[in-house]
């Protein structure tokens, strides 16, 4: 039995007549997390994690009927048992477990196993079939331990303080931005945020995540205040007039793609911060093995490479085409631009 299958509207659970992260409007949608490529508007009914409720309401603008369910608690949709389990991607991110007539499938959405102080850790869910992302499913992608990475960021920021420069980091406004502000040494200086980042950061605070004090850039009257500070902004703000207000500055771009030198050059920043909210190859394999799944369906990213590798070690792996973009360099920025327009540019 194939419980979850691709359709023109998204991943469809036919026995339950609902979709997982649909990219077109549907009657009933179950959402894995609040990033733009997984949270399209226009559906009539949504089921989301209680842990990410405010983020979903912000992204969906309270559109449609939004129901919530805590991690690990199950509900039934047209005879199909559904539960949500932590994915470790961003606050409120979830894997969707569906069970029907003894068959269990899990759609993981986006996930990571690297410790993140701003969201619940990934929990493996045993199943017959597992749908996994493959954004960074190549051997070159292996992440540095967070404590080492952020000490490097702290040293860079301290150096900029001595030079009276602002430290500007471009990072996705949901998840990565909050992870950065939570992980850096906030005693080094003040932290300022772009409007889109600040709006979502308020949601994080209201959902109970403790974060250092931040201030919205638009509220700063004296531009000299930016000297020595840390500014966190979405990638779409790079190379725009918005950045000129900071005066002397050193820029960084936070993404897993910064592992590749060419990507750092193309972004034209002073520092590439190799930070991703997706699993690296080792984490992908750990998660896949932990599910004990008989079938592995691989989507967005290095699909062919991961499928080929999984087959080589005896696993039943198959490609699954979707419209999710994962952490794709340009696609992520385009999705971010759309969200910025919704959330406010500055």
Phi and psi restraints in degrees (value plus and minus 20) as a CYANA .aco file:
   2 UNK   PHI    -127.0   -87.0
   2 UNK   PSI      80.3   120.3
   3 UNK   PHI     -92.5   -52.5
   3 UNK   PSI     -56.1   -16.1
   4 UNK   PHI    -139.2   -99.2
   4 UNK   PSI     105.9   145.9
   5 UNK   PHI    -158.4  -118.4
   5 UNK   PSI     130.7   170.7
   6 UNK   PHI     -96.0   -56.0
   6 UNK   PSI     122.2   162.2
   7 UNK   PHI    -159.6  -119.6
   7 UNK   PSI     150.7   190.7
   8 UNK   PHI     -78.1   -38.1
   8 UNK   PSI     -40.8    -0.8
   9 UNK   PHI    -118.2   -78.2
   9 UNK   PSI     -32.7     7.3
  10 UNK   PHI     118.9   158.9
  10 UNK   PSI    -189.7  -149.7
  11 UNK   PHI     -93.3   -53.3
  11 UNK   PSI     102.9   142.9
  12 UNK   PHI    -136.2   -96.2
  12 UNK   PSI     112.2   152.2
  13 UNK   PHI    -123.0   -83.0
  13 UNK   PSI      74.9   114.9
  14 UNK   PHI     -81.5   -41.5
  14 UNK   PSI     -65.8   -25.8
  15 UNK   PHI     -79.6   -39.6
  15 UNK   PSI     -52.3   -12.3
  16 UNK   PHI    -115.1   -75.1
  16 UNK   PSI     -28.3    11.7
  17 UNK   PHI      34.0    74.0
  17 UNK   PSI      30.6    70.6
  18 UNK   PHI    -163.4  -123.4
  18 UNK   PSI     145.5   185.5
  19 UNK   PHI    -137.3   -97.3
  19 UNK   PSI     132.5   172.5
  20 UNK   PHI    -128.7   -88.7
  20 UNK   PSI      98.9   138.9
  21 UNK   PHI      29.9    69.9
  21 UNK   PSI      33.6    73.6
  22 UNK   PHI     -86.1   -46.1
  22 UNK   PSI     130.1   170.1
  23 UNK   PHI    -125.3   -85.3
  23 UNK   PSI     -11.6    28.4
  24 UNK   PHI    -157.2  -117.2
  24 UNK   PSI     137.4   177.4
  25 UNK   PHI     -80.4   -40.4
  25 UNK   PSI     118.4   158.4
  26 UNK   PHI    -158.0  -118.0
  26 UNK   PSI     153.0   193.0
  27 UNK   PHI     -90.9   -50.9
  27 UNK   PSI     -64.5   -24.5
  28 UNK   PHI    -158.7  -118.7
  28 UNK   PSI     107.8   147.8
  29 UNK   PHI    -146.7  -106.7
  29 UNK   PSI     118.1   158.1
  30 UNK   PHI    -129.0   -89.0
  30 UNK   PSI     104.0   144.0
  31 UNK   PHI    -127.8   -87.8
  31 UNK   PSI     119.2   159.2
  32 UNK   PHI    -104.5   -64.5
  32 UNK   PSI     -57.6   -17.6
  33 UNK   PHI    -185.3  -145.3
  33 UNK   PSI     153.7   193.7
  34 UNK   PHI    -115.1   -75.1
  34 UNK   PSI      -4.2    35.8
  35 UNK   PHI     -90.9   -50.9
  35 UNK   PSI     132.2   172.2
  36 UNK   PHI     -78.0   -38.0
  36 UNK   PSI     -55.7   -15.7
  37 UNK   PHI     -98.9   -58.9
  37 UNK   PSI     -24.2    15.8
  38 UNK   PHI    -138.1   -98.1
  38 UNK   PSI     -25.8    14.2
  39 UNK   PHI    -148.6  -108.6
  39 UNK   PSI      52.3    92.3
  40 UNK   PHI    -103.4   -63.4
  40 UNK   PSI     126.7   166.7
  41 UNK   PHI    -106.5   -66.5
  41 UNK   PSI     147.2   187.2
  42 UNK   PHI      89.8   129.8
  42 UNK   PSI     -32.7     7.3
  43 UNK   PHI     -98.2   -58.2
  43 UNK   PSI     141.2   181.2
  44 UNK   PHI    -104.9   -64.9
  44 UNK   PSI     -61.2   -21.2
  45 UNK   PHI    -151.9  -111.9
  45 UNK   PSI     118.1   158.1
  46 UNK   PHI    -147.0  -107.0
  46 UNK   PSI     121.5   161.5
  47 UNK   PHI    -137.7   -97.7
  47 UNK   PSI     103.8   143.8
  48 UNK   PHI    -156.5  -116.5
  48 UNK   PSI     148.6   188.6
  49 UNK   PHI     -92.1   -52.1
  49 UNK   PSI     121.6   161.6
  50 UNK   PHI     -81.1   -41.1
  50 UNK   PSI     -54.7   -14.7
  51 UNK   PHI     -86.2   -46.2
  51 UNK   PSI     -40.0     0.0
  52 UNK   PHI    -137.7   -97.7
  52 UNK   PSI      -2.7    37.3
  53 UNK   PHI     -71.5   -31.5
  53 UNK   PSI     -70.2   -30.2
  54 UNK   PHI     -84.1   -44.1
  54 UNK   PSI     -57.0   -17.0
  55 UNK   PHI     -84.2   -44.2
  55 UNK   PSI     -62.4   -22.4
  56 UNK   PHI     -85.1   -45.1
  56 UNK   PSI     -60.4   -20.4
  57 UNK   PHI     -85.7   -45.7
  57 UNK   PSI     -57.3   -17.3
  58 UNK   PHI     -85.2   -45.2
  58 UNK   PSI     -67.7   -27.7
  59 UNK   PHI     -89.8   -49.8
  59 UNK   PSI     -53.9   -13.9
  60 UNK   PHI    -111.6   -71.6
  60 UNK   PSI     -25.9    14.1
  61 UNK   PHI      36.7    76.7
  61 UNK   PSI      16.6    56.6
  62 UNK   PHI      36.5    76.5
  62 UNK   PSI       6.4    46.4
  63 UNK   PHI     -99.9   -59.9
  63 UNK   PSI     120.2   160.2
  64 UNK   PHI      53.7    93.7
  64 UNK   PSI    -199.1  -159.1
  65 UNK   PHI    -110.6   -70.6
  65 UNK   PSI      93.1   133.1
  66 UNK   PHI    -124.8   -84.8
  66 UNK   PSI      92.4   132.4
  67 UNK   PHI    -124.0   -84.0
  67 UNK   PSI     128.8   168.8
  68 UNK   PHI    -142.4  -102.4
  68 UNK   PSI     137.0   177.0
  69 UNK   PHI    -166.7  -126.7
  69 UNK   PSI     114.5   154.5
  70 UNK   PHI     -88.8   -48.8
  70 UNK   PSI     136.0   176.0
  71 UNK   PHI     -72.6   -32.6
  71 UNK   PSI     115.6   155.6
  72 UNK   PHI      65.2   105.2
  72 UNK   PSI     -34.9     5.1
  73 UNK   PHI    -110.3   -70.3
  73 UNK   PSI     119.6   159.6
  74 UNK   PHI    -124.0   -84.0
  74 UNK   PSI     135.2   175.2
  75 UNK   PHI    -157.1  -117.1
  75 UNK   PSI     149.0   189.0
  76 UNK   PHI    -141.3  -101.3
  76 UNK   PSI     109.6   149.6
  77 UNK   PHI    -140.1  -100.1
  77 UNK   PSI      88.0   128.0
  78 UNK   PHI      31.5    71.5
  78 UNK   PSI      22.6    62.6
  79 UNK   PHI      68.9   108.9
  79 UNK   PSI     -24.7    15.3
  80 UNK   PHI    -121.3   -81.3
  80 UNK   PSI     106.9   146.9
  81 UNK   PHI     -99.4   -59.4
  81 UNK   PSI     107.1   147.1
  82 UNK   PHI    -147.0  -107.0
  82 UNK   PSI     114.5   154.5
  83 UNK   PHI    -163.5  -123.5
  83 UNK   PSI     136.4   176.4
  84 UNK   PHI    -134.5   -94.5
  84 UNK   PSI     120.2   160.2
  85 UNK   PHI    -156.0  -116.0
  85 UNK   PSI     124.1   164.1
  86 UNK   PHI     -73.2   -33.2
  86 UNK   PSI     115.7   155.7
  87 UNK   PHI    -127.4   -87.4
  87 UNK   PSI     -33.9     6.1
  88 UNK   PHI      51.2    91.2
  88 UNK   PSI      -9.1    30.9
  89 UNK   PHI    -101.4   -61.4
  89 UNK   PSI     -81.0   -41.0
  90 UNK   PHI    -166.6  -126.6
  90 UNK   PSI     155.8   195.8
  91 UNK   PHI     -74.6   -34.6
  91 UNK   PSI     107.2   147.2
  92 UNK   PHI      60.9   100.9
  92 UNK   PSI     -20.3    19.7
  93 UNK   PHI     -88.8   -48.8
  93 UNK   PSI     125.5   165.5
  94 UNK   PHI    -163.7  -123.7
  94 UNK   PSI     130.9   170.9
  95 UNK   PHI    -112.5   -72.5
  95 UNK   PSI     122.5   162.5
  96 UNK   PHI    -123.7   -83.7
  96 UNK   PSI      96.4   136.4
  97 UNK   PHI    -119.5   -79.5
  97 UNK   PSI     106.2   146.2
  98 UNK   PHI    -143.2  -103.2
  98 UNK   PSI     117.0   157.0
  99 UNK   PHI    -153.0  -113.0
  99 UNK   PSI     110.2   150.2
 100 UNK   PHI    -168.8  -128.8
 100 UNK   PSI     102.2   142.2
 101 UNK   PHI      32.1    72.1
 101 UNK   PSI      22.4    62.4
 102 UNK   PHI      64.1   104.1
 102 UNK   PSI     -25.3    14.7
 103 UNK   PHI    -115.6   -75.6
 103 UNK   PSI     111.5   151.5
 104 UNK   PHI    -141.2  -101.2
 104 UNK   PSI     105.3   145.3
 105 UNK   PHI    -141.3  -101.3
 105 UNK   PSI     128.2   168.2
 106 UNK   PHI    -149.1  -109.1
 106 UNK   PSI     103.7   143.7
 107 UNK   PHI    -119.7   -79.7
 107 UNK   PSI      93.7   133.7
 108 UNK   PHI     -99.3   -59.3
 108 UNK   PSI     -37.6     2.4
 109 UNK   PHI      44.7    84.7
 109 UNK   PSI    -160.2  -120.2
 110 UNK   PHI    -119.4   -79.4
 110 UNK   PSI     125.0   165.0
 111 UNK   PHI    -174.5  -134.5
 111 UNK   PSI     143.0   183.0
 112 UNK   PHI    -170.0  -130.0
 112 UNK   PSI     137.4   177.4
 113 UNK   PHI    -126.9   -86.9
 113 UNK   PSI     -32.5     7.5
 114 UNK   PHI     -80.8   -40.8
 114 UNK   PSI     113.8   153.8
 115 UNK   PHI     -76.9   -36.9
 115 UNK   PSI     116.4   156.4
 116 UNK   PHI    -158.6  -118.6
 116 UNK   PSI      96.1   136.1
 117 UNK   PHI     -91.5   -51.5
 117 UNK   PSI     -21.9    18.1
 118 UNK   PHI    -126.0   -86.0
 118 UNK   PSI     -18.2    21.8
 119 UNK   PHI    -174.6  -134.6
 119 UNK   PSI     143.7   183.7
 120 UNK   PHI     -87.4   -47.4
 120 UNK   PSI     124.9   164.9
 121 UNK   PHI     -93.4   -53.4
 121 UNK   PSI     129.6   169.6
 122 UNK   PHI     -75.2   -35.2
 122 UNK   PSI     115.2   155.2
 123 UNK   PHI    -142.8  -102.8
 123 UNK   PSI      97.4   137.4
 124 UNK   PHI     -84.4   -44.4
 124 UNK   PSI     122.4   162.4
 125 UNK   PHI    -144.4  -104.4
 125 UNK   PSI      99.2   139.2
 126 UNK   PHI     -88.2   -48.2
 126 UNK   PSI     120.3   160.3
 127 UNK   PHI    -181.1  -141.1
 127 UNK   PSI     150.3   190.3
 128 UNK   PHI    -103.5   -63.5
 128 UNK   PSI     -53.8   -13.8
 129 UNK   PHI    -158.6  -118.6
 129 UNK   PSI     117.1   157.1
 130 UNK   PHI    -146.4  -106.4
 130 UNK   PSI     106.1   146.1
 131 UNK   PHI    -118.3   -78.3
 131 UNK   PSI      95.3   135.3
 132 UNK   PHI    -137.5   -97.5
 132 UNK   PSI     127.8   167.8
 133 UNK   PHI     -96.6   -56.6
 133 UNK   PSI     147.7   187.7
 134 UNK   PHI    -163.5  -123.5
 134 UNK   PSI      12.2    52.2
 135 UNK   PHI     -69.9   -29.9
 135 UNK   PSI     -68.2   -28.2
 136 UNK   PHI    -138.9   -98.9
 136 UNK   PSI      27.1    67.1
 137 UNK   PHI    -105.8   -65.8
 137 UNK   PSI      23.4    63.4
 138 UNK   PHI    -146.6  -106.6
 138 UNK   PSI     131.6   171.6
 139 UNK   PHI     -78.2   -38.2
 139 UNK   PSI     -45.5    -5.5
 140 UNK   PHI     -85.8   -45.8
 140 UNK   PSI     -43.7    -3.7
 141 UNK   PHI    -114.5   -74.5
 141 UNK   PSI      80.0   120.0
 142 UNK   PHI    -158.7  -118.7
 142 UNK   PSI     101.1   141.1
 143 UNK   PHI    -101.7   -61.7
 143 UNK   PSI     124.8   164.8
 144 UNK   PHI     -92.2   -52.2
 144 UNK   PSI     127.2   167.2
 145 UNK   PHI     -78.9   -38.9
 145 UNK   PSI     117.1   157.1
 146 UNK   PHI     -73.6   -33.6
 146 UNK   PSI     -60.4   -20.4
 147 UNK   PHI     -84.3   -44.3
 147 UNK   PSI     -52.9   -12.9
 148 UNK   PHI     -94.8   -54.8
 148 UNK   PSI     -65.6   -25.6
 149 UNK   PHI     -79.4   -39.4
 149 UNK   PSI     -67.1   -27.1
 150 UNK   PHI     -96.3   -56.3
 150 UNK   PSI     -41.8    -1.8
 151 UNK   PHI     -88.5   -48.5
 151 UNK   PSI     -55.8   -15.8
 152 UNK   PHI     -84.9   -44.9
 152 UNK   PSI     -60.2   -20.2
 153 UNK   PHI     -85.2   -45.2
 153 UNK   PSI     -61.9   -21.9
 154 UNK   PHI     -81.0   -41.0
 154 UNK   PSI     -62.6   -22.6
 155 UNK   PHI     -83.5   -43.5
 155 UNK   PSI     -61.5   -21.5
 156 UNK   PHI     -82.1   -42.1
 156 UNK   PSI     -65.7   -25.7
 157 UNK   PHI     -82.7   -42.7
 157 UNK   PSI     -64.0   -24.0
 158 UNK   PHI     -80.0   -40.0
 158 UNK   PSI     -60.4   -20.4
 159 UNK   PHI     -82.5   -42.5
 159 UNK   PSI     -56.3   -16.3
 160 UNK   PHI     -92.0   -52.0
 160 UNK   PSI     -51.7   -11.7
 161 UNK   PHI     -81.8   -41.8
 161 UNK   PSI     -64.6   -24.6
 162 UNK   PHI     -81.9   -41.9
 162 UNK   PSI     -50.6   -10.6
 163 UNK   PHI    -111.0   -71.0
 163 UNK   PSI     -17.5    22.5
 164 UNK   PHI      38.5    78.5
 164 UNK   PSI      19.8    59.8
 165 UNK   PHI    -128.6   -88.6
 165 UNK   PSI     130.6   170.6
 166 UNK   PHI    -100.3   -60.3
 166 UNK   PSI     123.0   163.0
 167 UNK   PHI    -121.9   -81.9
 167 UNK   PSI      93.6   133.6
 168 UNK   PHI    -131.0   -91.0
 168 UNK   PSI      98.7   138.7
 169 UNK   PHI    -132.9   -92.9
 169 UNK   PSI     105.4   145.4
 170 UNK   PHI    -114.2   -74.2
 170 UNK   PSI     102.2   142.2
 171 UNK   PHI    -172.2  -132.2
 171 UNK   PSI     129.8   169.8
 172 UNK   PHI     -72.9   -32.9
 172 UNK   PSI     115.3   155.3
 173 UNK   PHI     -90.8   -50.8
 173 UNK   PSI     -40.2    -0.2
 174 UNK   PHI    -133.1   -93.1
 174 UNK   PSI      92.9   132.9
 175 UNK   PHI      82.1   122.1
 175 UNK   PSI     -86.2   -46.2
 176 UNK   PHI     -88.8   -48.8
 176 UNK   PSI     -60.5   -20.5
 177 UNK   PHI     -81.1   -41.1
 177 UNK   PSI     -64.9   -24.9
 178 UNK   PHI     -90.2   -50.2
 178 UNK   PSI     -54.7   -14.7
 179 UNK   PHI     -83.9   -43.9
 179 UNK   PSI     -58.6   -18.6
 180 UNK   PHI     -86.0   -46.0
 180 UNK   PSI     -71.0   -31.0
 181 UNK   PHI     -84.9   -44.9
 181 UNK   PSI     -49.3    -9.3
 182 UNK   PHI     -95.0   -55.0
 182 UNK   PSI     -49.1    -9.1
 183 UNK   PHI    -116.3   -76.3
 183 UNK   PSI     -40.5    -0.5
 184 UNK   PHI     -98.4   -58.4
 184 UNK   PSI     149.5   189.5
 185 UNK   PHI    -106.5   -66.5
 185 UNK   PSI      79.3   119.3
 186 UNK   PHI     -88.0   -48.0
 186 UNK   PSI     -30.1     9.9
 187 UNK   PHI     -95.9   -55.9
 187 UNK   PSI     -31.7     8.3
 188 UNK   PHI     -88.2   -48.2
 188 UNK   PSI     -58.0   -18.0
 189 UNK   PHI    -197.7  -157.7
 189 UNK   PSI    -193.1  -153.1
 190 UNK   PHI     -98.2   -58.2
 190 UNK   PSI     133.2   173.2
 191 UNK   PHI    -137.9   -97.9
 191 UNK   PSI     103.9   143.9
 192 UNK   PHI    -134.2   -94.2
 192 UNK   PSI     133.2   173.2
 193 UNK   PHI    -152.9  -112.9
 193 UNK   PSI     128.9   168.9
 194 UNK   PHI     -86.6   -46.6
 194 UNK   PSI     135.1   175.1
 195 UNK   PHI     -76.7   -36.7
 195 UNK   PSI     -61.2   -21.2
 196 UNK   PHI     -85.9   -45.9
 196 UNK   PSI     -56.5   -16.5
 197 UNK   PHI     -89.8   -49.8
 197 UNK   PSI     -64.6   -24.6
 198 UNK   PHI     -83.1   -43.1
 198 UNK   PSI     -59.0   -19.0
 199 UNK   PHI     -81.6   -41.6
 199 UNK   PSI     -64.5   -24.5
 200 UNK   PHI     -94.6   -54.6
 200 UNK   PSI     -50.5   -10.5
 201 UNK   PHI     -84.0   -44.0
 201 UNK   PSI     -56.9   -16.9
 202 UNK   PHI     -81.8   -41.8
 202 UNK   PSI     -58.8   -18.8
 203 UNK   PHI     -82.9   -42.9
 203 UNK   PSI     -61.9   -21.9
 204 UNK   PHI     -78.6   -38.6
 204 UNK   PSI     -66.1   -26.1
 205 UNK   PHI     -81.7   -41.7
 205 UNK   PSI     -64.1   -24.1
 206 UNK   PHI     -86.2   -46.2
 206 UNK   PSI     -45.8    -5.8
 207 UNK   PHI    -105.2   -65.2
 207 UNK   PSI     -16.5    23.5
 208 UNK   PHI      78.4   118.4
 208 UNK   PSI     -13.4    26.6
 209 UNK   PHI    -104.8   -64.8
 209 UNK   PSI     102.2   142.2
 210 UNK   PHI    -100.2   -60.2
 210 UNK   PSI     104.1   144.1
 211 UNK   PHI    -151.1  -111.1
 211 UNK   PSI     134.8   174.8
 212 UNK   PHI     -87.0   -47.0
 212 UNK   PSI     143.3   183.3
 213 UNK   PHI     -83.5   -43.5
 213 UNK   PSI     115.0   155.0
 214 UNK   PHI    -151.0  -111.0
 214 UNK   PSI     140.9   180.9
 215 UNK   PHI    -155.5  -115.5
 215 UNK   PSI     115.8   155.8
 216 UNK   PHI     -85.7   -45.7
 216 UNK   PSI     108.3   148.3
 217 UNK   PHI     -73.0   -33.0
 217 UNK   PSI     -59.1   -19.1
 218 UNK   PHI     -85.0   -45.0
 218 UNK   PSI     -34.2     5.8
 219 UNK   PHI    -110.4   -70.4
 219 UNK   PSI     -24.3    15.7
 220 UNK   PHI    -106.2   -66.2
 220 UNK   PSI     102.3   142.3
 221 UNK   PHI    -112.2   -72.2
 221 UNK   PSI     -59.0   -19.0
 222 UNK   PHI    -117.0   -77.0
 222 UNK   PSI      90.5   130.5
 223 UNK   PHI     -85.2   -45.2
 223 UNK   PSI     -36.9     3.1
 224 UNK   PHI     -87.1   -47.1
 224 UNK   PSI     -39.0     1.0
 225 UNK   PHI     -84.5   -44.5
 225 UNK   PSI     -40.3    -0.3
 226 UNK   PHI     -96.8   -56.8
 226 UNK   PSI     -39.1     0.9
 227 UNK   PHI     -79.7   -39.7
 227 UNK   PSI     105.1   145.1
 228 UNK   PHI      62.4   102.4
 228 UNK   PSI     -20.9    19.1
 229 UNK   PHI    -111.0   -71.0
 229 UNK   PSI     150.9   190.9
 230 UNK   PHI    -128.5   -88.5
 230 UNK   PSI     107.9   147.9
 231 UNK   PHI    -135.9   -95.9
 231 UNK   PSI     107.6   147.6
 232 UNK   PHI    -133.4   -93.4
 232 UNK   PSI     103.9   143.9
 233 UNK   PHI    -159.9  -119.9
 233 UNK   PSI     136.5   176.5
 234 UNK   PHI     -92.0   -52.0
 234 UNK   PSI     137.6   177.6
 235 UNK   PHI     -75.9   -35.9
 235 UNK   PSI     -51.4   -11.4
 236 UNK   PHI     -87.3   -47.3
 236 UNK   PSI     -33.9     6.1
 237 UNK   PHI    -104.2   -64.2
 237 UNK   PSI     -32.1     7.9
 238 UNK   PHI     -85.5   -45.5
 238 UNK   PSI     121.8   161.8
 239 UNK   PHI      39.6    79.6
 239 UNK   PSI      15.8    55.8
 240 UNK   PHI    -140.3  -100.3
 240 UNK   PSI     142.0   182.0
 241 UNK   PHI     -77.0   -37.0
 241 UNK   PSI     -42.7    -2.7
 242 UNK   PHI     -76.1   -36.1
 242 UNK   PSI     -53.8   -13.8
 243 UNK   PHI     -99.3   -59.3
 243 UNK   PSI     -34.1     5.9
 244 UNK   PHI     -86.6   -46.6
 244 UNK   PSI     -46.2    -6.2
 245 UNK   PHI     -83.6   -43.6
 245 UNK   PSI     -37.8     2.2
 246 UNK   PHI    -103.6   -63.6
 246 UNK   PSI     -27.8    12.2
 247 UNK   PHI      46.1    86.1
 247 UNK   PSI    -158.4  -118.4
 248 UNK   PHI     -81.3   -41.3
 248 UNK   PSI     108.6   148.6
 249 UNK   PHI    -172.8  -132.8
 249 UNK   PSI     136.4   176.4
 250 UNK   PHI    -142.0  -102.0
 250 UNK   PSI     111.3   151.3
 251 UNK   PHI    -130.3   -90.3
 251 UNK   PSI     130.1   170.1
 252 UNK   PHI    -160.1  -120.1
 252 UNK   PSI     134.6   174.6
 253 UNK   PHI    -145.9  -105.9
 253 UNK   PSI     104.2   144.2
 254 UNK   PHI    -120.4   -80.4
 254 UNK   PSI      93.2   133.2
 255 UNK   PHI    -188.3  -148.3
 255 UNK   PSI     132.2   172.2
 256 UNK   PHI     -83.4   -43.4
 256 UNK   PSI     -45.7    -5.7
 257 UNK   PHI     -87.6   -47.6
 257 UNK   PSI     -35.1     4.9
 258 UNK   PHI     -88.7   -48.7
 258 UNK   PSI     -25.6    14.4
 259 UNK   PHI     -84.4   -44.4
 259 UNK   PSI     -44.4    -4.4
 260 UNK   PHI    -117.6   -77.6
 260 UNK   PSI     105.9   145.9
 261 UNK   PHI     -77.7   -37.7
 261 UNK   PSI     -60.7   -20.7
 262 UNK   PHI     -80.1   -40.1
 262 UNK   PSI     -56.4   -16.4
 263 UNK   PHI     -86.4   -46.4
 263 UNK   PSI     -58.4   -18.4
 264 UNK   PHI     -85.0   -45.0
 264 UNK   PSI     -60.7   -20.7
 265 UNK   PHI     -85.3   -45.3
 265 UNK   PSI     -61.8   -21.8
 266 UNK   PHI     -85.0   -45.0
 266 UNK   PSI     -53.2   -13.2
 267 UNK   PHI     -96.6   -56.6
 267 UNK   PSI     -34.8     5.2
 268 UNK   PHI      32.7    72.7
 268 UNK   PSI      32.4    72.4
 269 UNK   PHI    -139.9   -99.9
 269 UNK   PSI     144.5   184.5
 270 UNK   PHI     -94.3   -54.3
 270 UNK   PSI     -47.5    -7.5
 271 UNK   PHI    -164.3  -124.3
 271 UNK   PSI     110.4   150.4
 272 UNK   PHI    -114.7   -74.7
 272 UNK   PSI     101.0   141.0
 273 UNK   PHI    -123.3   -83.3
 273 UNK   PSI      89.8   129.8
 274 UNK   PHI    -100.3   -60.3
 274 UNK   PSI      66.3   106.3
 275 UNK   PHI    -155.5  -115.5
 275 UNK   PSI     102.0   142.0
 276 UNK   PHI    -150.7  -110.7
 276 UNK   PSI     130.3   170.3
 277 UNK   PHI    -119.2   -79.2
 277 UNK   PSI      -1.8    38.2
 278 UNK   PHI    -136.3   -96.3
 278 UNK   PSI     139.2   179.2
 279 UNK   PHI     -91.5   -51.5
 279 UNK   PSI     121.7   161.7
 280 UNK   PHI    -103.2   -63.2
 280 UNK   PSI    -198.7  -158.7
 281 UNK   PHI     -79.6   -39.6
 281 UNK   PSI     -64.2   -24.2
 282 UNK   PHI     -82.0   -42.0
 282 UNK   PSI     -60.1   -20.1
 283 UNK   PHI     -88.5   -48.5
 283 UNK   PSI     -58.7   -18.7
 284 UNK   PHI     -78.4   -38.4
 284 UNK   PSI     -65.9   -25.9
 285 UNK   PHI     -87.7   -47.7
 285 UNK   PSI     -58.7   -18.7
 286 UNK   PHI     -81.5   -41.5
 286 UNK   PSI     -65.3   -25.3
 287 UNK   PHI     -85.7   -45.7
 287 UNK   PSI     -64.7   -24.7
 288 UNK   PHI     -81.2   -41.2
 288 UNK   PSI     -66.3   -26.3
 289 UNK   PHI     -84.0   -44.0
 289 UNK   PSI     -56.5   -16.5
 290 UNK   PHI     -86.8   -46.8
 290 UNK   PSI     -45.8    -5.8
 291 UNK   PHI     -93.9   -53.9
 291 UNK   PSI     -42.3    -2.3
 292 UNK   PHI      36.3    76.3
 292 UNK   PSI       9.3    49.3
 293 UNK   PHI     -90.2   -50.2
 293 UNK   PSI     124.4   164.4
 294 UNK   PHI    -100.8   -60.8
 294 UNK   PSI     -48.4    -8.4
 295 UNK   PHI    -146.3  -106.3
 295 UNK   PSI     118.7   158.7
 296 UNK   PHI    -140.3  -100.3
 296 UNK   PSI     101.0   141.0
 297 UNK   PHI    -125.0   -85.0
 297 UNK   PSI     106.4   146.4
 298 UNK   PHI    -131.6   -91.6
 298 UNK   PSI     109.5   149.5
 299 UNK   PHI    -153.1  -113.1
 299 UNK   PSI     143.3   183.3
 300 UNK   PHI       6.4    46.4
 300 UNK   PSI     103.6   143.6
 301 UNK   PHI      96.5   136.5
 301 UNK   PSI    -159.3  -119.3
 302 UNK   PHI    -102.7   -62.7
 302 UNK   PSI      42.3    82.3
 303 UNK   PHI     -81.3   -41.3
 303 UNK   PSI     -76.4   -36.4
 304 UNK   PHI     -81.0   -41.0
 304 UNK   PSI     -61.6   -21.6
 305 UNK   PHI     -84.6   -44.6
 305 UNK   PSI     -65.3   -25.3
 306 UNK   PHI     -89.1   -49.1
 306 UNK   PSI     -59.9   -19.9
 307 UNK   PHI     -80.4   -40.4
 307 UNK   PSI     -65.4   -25.4
 308 UNK   PHI     -81.3   -41.3
 308 UNK   PSI     -63.2   -23.2
 309 UNK   PHI     -85.5   -45.5
 309 UNK   PSI     -64.9   -24.9
 310 UNK   PHI     -81.6   -41.6
 310 UNK   PSI     -59.7   -19.7
 311 UNK   PHI     -84.5   -44.5
 311 UNK   PSI     -56.0   -16.0
 312 UNK   PHI     -86.2   -46.2
 312 UNK   PSI     -41.8    -1.8
 313 UNK   PHI    -125.8   -85.8
 313 UNK   PSI      -1.9    38.1
 314 UNK   PHI      70.3   110.3
 314 UNK   PSI      -7.1    32.9
 315 UNK   PHI    -116.7   -76.7
 315 UNK   PSI     129.3   169.3
 316 UNK   PHI    -104.7   -64.7
 316 UNK   PSI      71.4   111.4
 317 UNK   PHI    -132.7   -92.7
 317 UNK   PSI     121.5   161.5
 318 UNK   PHI    -162.2  -122.2
 318 UNK   PSI     127.7   167.7
 319 UNK   PHI     -97.5   -57.5
 319 UNK   PSI     129.7   169.7
 320 UNK   PHI    -157.9  -117.9
 320 UNK   PSI      88.9   128.9
 321 UNK   PHI    -100.7   -60.7
 321 UNK   PSI     109.6   149.6
 322 UNK   PHI    -157.4  -117.4
 322 UNK   PSI     158.0   198.0
 323 UNK   PHI    -122.1   -82.1
 323 UNK   PSI      -6.6    33.4
 324 UNK   PHI     -93.7   -53.7
 324 UNK   PSI     124.5   164.5
 325 UNK   PHI    -125.7   -85.7
 325 UNK   PSI     -31.3     8.7
 326 UNK   PHI      41.2    81.2
 326 UNK   PSI    -145.1  -105.1
 327 UNK   PHI    -133.7   -93.7
 327 UNK   PSI       9.5    49.5
 328 UNK   PHI     -77.3   -37.3
 328 UNK   PSI     110.1   150.1
 329 UNK   PHI     -70.5   -30.5
 329 UNK   PSI     -76.3   -36.3
 330 UNK   PHI    -103.1   -63.1
 330 UNK   PSI     -58.3   -18.3
 331 UNK   PHI     -82.2   -42.2
 331 UNK   PSI     -57.9   -17.9
 332 UNK   PHI     -81.8   -41.8
 332 UNK   PSI     -62.2   -22.2
 333 UNK   PHI     -88.2   -48.2
 333 UNK   PSI     -57.9   -17.9
 334 UNK   PHI     -85.0   -45.0
 334 UNK   PSI     -61.9   -21.9
 335 UNK   PHI     -83.8   -43.8
 335 UNK   PSI     -58.7   -18.7
 336 UNK   PHI     -83.8   -43.8
 336 UNK   PSI     -60.6   -20.6
 337 UNK   PHI     -79.9   -39.9
 337 UNK   PSI     -61.5   -21.5
 338 UNK   PHI     -82.9   -42.9
 338 UNK   PSI     -61.5   -21.5
 339 UNK   PHI     -88.8   -48.8
 339 UNK   PSI     -58.7   -18.7
 340 UNK   PHI     -79.5   -39.5
 340 UNK   PSI     -60.5   -20.5
 341 UNK   PHI     -81.4   -41.4
 341 UNK   PSI     -53.3   -13.3
 342 UNK   PHI     -97.0   -57.0
 342 UNK   PSI     -60.0   -20.0
 343 UNK   PHI    -109.2   -69.2
 343 UNK   PSI     -35.5     4.5
 344 UNK   PHI      91.2   131.2
 344 UNK   PSI     105.9   145.9
 345 UNK   PHI     -91.2   -51.2
 345 UNK   PSI     -54.4   -14.4
